[in-house]
Amino acid sequence: WEQRSDKVREQGAQVLRSLGGASRLPASDEPITDAVPAQAVETLGRLYDPVNAGFGRAPKFPQASLIEFLLATGCRIGEALALTPADVGVGAVTFNKSYSRRADANGNRPFELGAAKTAASERTIAVPRDVLEKLDLSRELVFTNDTGDAINADSFRKNVWLPAMVKSGLPKHRRPG
């Protein structure tokens, strides 16, 4: 904001113009029949993305608190996505598990909550109070998608994290400090 407030204002105005245009669609002259709501439900059901939540392609609504947490701690994405409210203390977070893909007996690679990748990964680190205050500790996992389910780590990494790092000029993999 301090360095490019003019650009932020321009983008905000562009978003408002886009949203305003969507609400000015012309009314249809066709009568609404009983089939219209059923067709709408069927169409929306096909368009819904249960993996990444919402409609359309990922990301839907990247969580600012997750991005800020990753930047503040330098932890792995899978470590952050595995956090439970019990892992969050006063001024600190304990990492002792990871949310990642592991091959099962059939060769599938579903996401699962598991042990930390290495013994060194099991650690408690200090986290700034203002970062911890933004965390939602009301669910089973600290970071969830819009439907309250676990965030798809691969989708988040590909569609949110890596583009943000490239755009900001930061390295793709960070260390806290």
C-alpha positions as a Markdown table, in Angstrom:
| # | Residue | x | y | z |
|---|---|---|---|---|
| 1 | Trp | 0.0 | 0.0 | 0.0 |
| 2 | Glu | 2.7 | 2.4 | 1.0 |
| 3 | Gln | 4.7 | 1.9 | -2.2 |
| 4 | Arg | 1.9 | 1.4 | -4.8 |
| 5 | Ser | -1.3 | 2.8 | -3.4 |
| 6 | Asp | -2.3 | 4.1 | -6.8 |
| 7 | Lys | -2.1 | 0.6 | -8.2 |
| 8 | Val | -4.2 | -0.8 | -5.3 |
| 9 | Arg | -6.8 | 1.9 | -5.8 |
| 10 | Glu | -6.9 | 1.2 | -9.6 |
| 11 | Gln | -7.4 | -2.5 | -9.0 |
| 12 | Gly | -10.1 | -1.8 | -6.4 |
| 13 | Ala | -12.0 | 0.4 | -8.9 |
| 14 | Gln | -11.7 | -2.3 | -11.5 |
| 15 | Val | -13.2 | -4.9 | -9.2 |
| 16 | Leu | -16.1 | -2.5 | -8.4 |
| 17 | Arg | -16.7 | -2.0 | -12.1 |
| 18 | Ser | -16.8 | -5.7 | -12.7 |
| 19 | Leu | -19.1 | -6.4 | -9.8 |
| 20 | Gly | -21.4 | -3.5 | -10.8 |
| 21 | Gly | -21.7 | -4.9 | -14.3 |
| 22 | Ala | -22.8 | -8.3 | -13.1 |
| 23 | Ser | -25.8 | -6.8 | -11.3 |
| 24 | Arg | -27.0 | -5.0 | -14.5 |
| 25 | Leu | -27.8 | -8.0 | -16.6 |
| 26 | Pro | -31.0 | -7.5 | -18.6 |
| 27 | Ala | -34.1 | -9.2 | -17.4 |
| 28 | Ser | -35.4 | -12.1 | -19.5 |
| 29 | Asp | -38.8 | -12.0 | -21.2 |
| 30 | Glu | -39.1 | -15.7 | -20.7 |
| 31 | Pro | -41.4 | -16.9 | -17.9 |
| 32 | Ile | -39.9 | -18.9 | -15.0 |
| 33 | Thr | -41.3 | -22.4 | -15.1 |
| 34 | Asp | -40.9 | -25.2 | -12.6 |
| 35 | Ala | -38.0 | -26.6 | -14.6 |
| 36 | Val | -35.8 | -23.5 | -14.2 |
| 37 | Pro | -34.9 | -23.9 | -10.5 |
| 38 | Ala | -34.3 | -27.7 | -11.0 |
| 39 | Gln | -32.1 | -26.9 | -14.0 |
| 40 | Ala | -30.2 | -24.3 | -12.0 |
| 41 | Val | -29.6 | -26.7 | -9.1 |
| 42 | Glu | -28.4 | -29.4 | -11.5 |
| 43 | Thr | -26.0 | -27.0 | -13.3 |
| 44 | Leu | -24.6 | -25.6 | -10.1 |
| 45 | Gly | -24.1 | -29.1 | -8.8 |
| 46 | Arg | -22.0 | -29.9 | -11.8 |
| 47 | Leu | -19.9 | -26.7 | -11.5 |
| 48 | Tyr | -19.2 | -27.1 | -7.7 |
| 49 | Asp | -15.6 | -28.0 | -6.9 |
| 50 | Pro | -15.7 | -30.2 | -3.7 |
| 51 | Val | -11.9 | -30.6 | -3.5 |
| 52 | Asn | -11.1 | -26.8 | -3.5 |
| 53 | Ala | -14.6 | -25.6 | -2.5 |
| 54 | Gly | -16.7 | -23.2 | -4.4 |
| 55 | Phe | -17.4 | -22.8 | -8.1 |
| 56 | Gly | -14.8 | -22.6 | -10.8 |
| 57 | Arg | -11.1 | -23.2 | -10.7 |
| 58 | Ala | -8.9 | -23.0 | -7.6 |
| 59 | Pro | -8.0 | -20.9 | -5.7 |
| 60 | Lys | -11.3 | -19.6 | -4.5 |
| 61 | Phe | -10.5 | -17.4 | -1.6 |
| 62 | Pro | -6.9 | -17.7 | -0.6 |
| 63 | Gln | -6.6 | -17.3 | 3.2 |
| 64 | Ala | -4.6 | -14.3 | 4.1 |
| 65 | Ser | -4.0 | -15.8 | 7.6 |
| 66 | Leu | -2.4 | -18.9 | 6.1 |
| 67 | Ile | -0.2 | -16.9 | 3.8 |
| 68 | Glu | 0.8 | -14.6 | 6.7 |
| 69 | Phe | 1.4 | -17.6 | 8.9 |
| 70 | Leu | 3.7 | -19.3 | 6.3 |
| 71 | Leu | 5.7 | -16.1 | 5.9 |
| 72 | Ala | 6.0 | -15.5 | 9.7 |
| 73 | Thr | 7.0 | -19.1 | 10.6 |
| 74 | Gly | 8.8 | -20.4 | 7.5 |
| 75 | Cys | 7.1 | -23.7 | 8.1 |
| 76 | Arg | 6.2 | -26.2 | 5.4 |
| 77 | Ile | 2.7 | -25.9 | 3.8 |
| 78 | Gly | 1.9 | -29.4 | 5.0 |
| 79 | Glu | 2.9 | -28.5 | 8.5 |
| 80 | Ala | 0.7 | -25.5 | 8.6 |
| 81 | Leu | -2.3 | -27.4 | 7.1 |
| 82 | Ala | -1.9 | -30.1 | 9.8 |
| 83 | Leu | -2.2 | -27.7 | 12.7 |
| 84 | Thr | -5.0 | -28.2 | 15.2 |
| 85 | Pro | -6.1 | -25.8 | 17.8 |
| 86 | Ala | -4.3 | -27.9 | 20.4 |
| 87 | Asp | -1.0 | -27.1 | 18.6 |
| 88 | Val | -1.4 | -23.4 | 19.1 |
| 89 | Gly | -0.2 | -22.0 | 22.5 |
| 90 | Val | 0.4 | -18.6 | 23.9 |
| 91 | Gly | 2.9 | -17.0 | 21.6 |
| 92 | Ala | 4.0 | -20.3 | 20.1 |
| 93 | Val | 3.0 | -23.2 | 17.8 |
| 94 | Thr | 4.1 | -26.8 | 18.1 |
| 95 | Phe | 4.7 | -28.7 | 14.8 |
| 96 | Asn | 4.5 | -32.5 | 15.3 |
| 97 | Lys | 2.7 | -33.7 | 12.2 |
| 98 | Ser | 2.3 | -33.1 | 8.5 |
| 99 | Tyr | -0.6 | -33.1 | 6.0 |
| 100 | Ser | 0.8 | -34.6 | 2.8 |
| 101 | Arg | 0.3 | -37.2 | 0.1 |
| 102 | Arg | 1.5 | -40.7 | 0.9 |
| 103 | Ala | 1.2 | -43.7 | -1.5 |
| 104 | Asp | -1.3 | -46.3 | -0.2 |
| 105 | Ala | -1.2 | -50.0 | -1.0 |
| 106 | Asn | -3.0 | -49.4 | -4.3 |
| 107 | Gly | -0.6 | -46.7 | -5.5 |
| 108 | Asn | -3.1 | -43.9 | -4.8 |
| 109 | Arg | -1.8 | -40.8 | -3.2 |
| 110 | Pro | -4.5 | -39.3 | -1.0 |
| 111 | Phe | -3.8 | -36.5 | 1.5 |
| 112 | Glu | -3.5 | -37.7 | 5.0 |
| 113 | Leu | -2.5 | -36.4 | 8.4 |
| 114 | Gly | 0.7 | -38.1 | 9.4 |
| 115 | Ala | 3.9 | -37.9 | 11.4 |
| 116 | Ala | 6.3 | -35.0 | 10.9 |
| 117 | Lys | 8.7 | -35.6 | 8.0 |
| 118 | Thr | 11.8 | -35.7 | 10.2 |
| 119 | Ala | 12.6 | -35.6 | 14.0 |
| 120 | Ala | 14.0 | -32.1 | 13.5 |
| 121 | Ser | 10.5 | -31.1 | 12.1 |
| 122 | Glu | 9.0 | -31.7 | 15.6 |
| 123 | Arg | 9.5 | -28.4 | 17.2 |
| 124 | Thr | 7.9 | -25.5 | 19.0 |
| 125 | Ile | 8.5 | -22.0 | 17.7 |
| 126 | Ala | 7.6 | -18.5 | 18.8 |
| 127 | Val | 5.0 | -16.9 | 16.6 |
| 128 | Pro | 4.1 | -13.2 | 16.7 |
| 129 | Arg | 1.0 | -12.5 | 18.8 |
| 130 | Asp | -0.7 | -10.5 | 15.9 |
| 131 | Val | -0.3 | -13.6 | 13.6 |
| 132 | Leu | -1.7 | -16.0 | 16.2 |
| 133 | Glu | -4.7 | -13.7 | 16.9 |
| 134 | Lys | -5.8 | -14.1 | 13.2 |
| 135 | Leu | -6.1 | -17.9 | 13.4 |
| 136 | Asp | -9.5 | -19.6 | 13.6 |
| 137 | Leu | -9.3 | -22.1 | 16.4 |
| 138 | Ser | -12.9 | -23.1 | 16.2 |
| 139 | Arg | -12.5 | -26.1 | 13.9 |
| 140 | Glu | -10.7 | -29.4 | 13.9 |
| 141 | Leu | -7.9 | -27.9 | 11.7 |
| 142 | Val | -6.6 | -24.3 | 12.0 |
| 143 | Phe | -6.6 | -23.8 | 8.3 |
| 144 | Thr | -9.6 | -25.0 | 6.2 |
| 145 | Asn | -11.2 | -24.2 | 2.9 |
| 146 | Asp | -14.5 | -22.4 | 2.6 |
| 147 | Thr | -16.5 | -25.5 | 3.5 |
| 148 | Gly | -14.5 | -26.3 | 6.6 |
| 149 | Asp | -12.6 | -29.2 | 5.0 |
| 150 | Ala | -8.8 | -29.6 | 4.7 |
| 151 | Ile | -7.2 | -27.3 | 2.1 |
| 152 | Asn | -5.7 | -29.2 | -0.9 |
| 153 | Ala | -2.0 | -28.6 | -0.3 |
| 154 | Asp | -1.0 | -29.2 | -3.9 |
| 155 | Ser | -3.6 | -26.8 | -5.2 |
| 156 | Phe | -2.7 | -24.1 | -2.7 |
| 157 | Arg | 1.0 | -24.5 | -3.5 |
| 158 | Lys | 0.5 | -24.4 | -7.3 |
| 159 | Asn | -2.2 | -21.7 | -7.5 |
| 160 | Val | -1.5 | -19.4 | -4.5 |
| 161 | Trp | 1.9 | -19.9 | -2.9 |
| 162 | Leu | 4.2 | -20.2 | -5.8 |
| 163 | Pro | 2.7 | -17.4 | -7.9 |
| 164 | Ala | 2.7 | -15.2 | -4.8 |
| 165 | Met | 6.4 | -15.9 | -4.2 |
| 166 | Val | 7.3 | -15.3 | -7.8 |
| 167 | Lys | 5.3 | -12.0 | -7.9 |
| 168 | Ser | 6.8 | -10.8 | -4.7 |
| 169 | Gly | 10.4 | -11.7 | -5.6 |
| 170 | Leu | 10.7 | -13.9 | -2.5 |
| 171 | Pro | 12.3 | -17.4 | -2.8 |
| 172 | Lys | 9.8 | -20.3 | -3.2 |
| 173 | His | 11.1 | -21.9 | 0.0 |
| 174 | Arg | 11.6 | -19.6 | 3.0 |
| 175 | Arg | 13.3 | -19.9 | 6.3 |
| 176 | Pro | 12.0 | -17.9 | 9.2 |
| 177 | Gly | 14.0 | -14.9 | 10.2 |
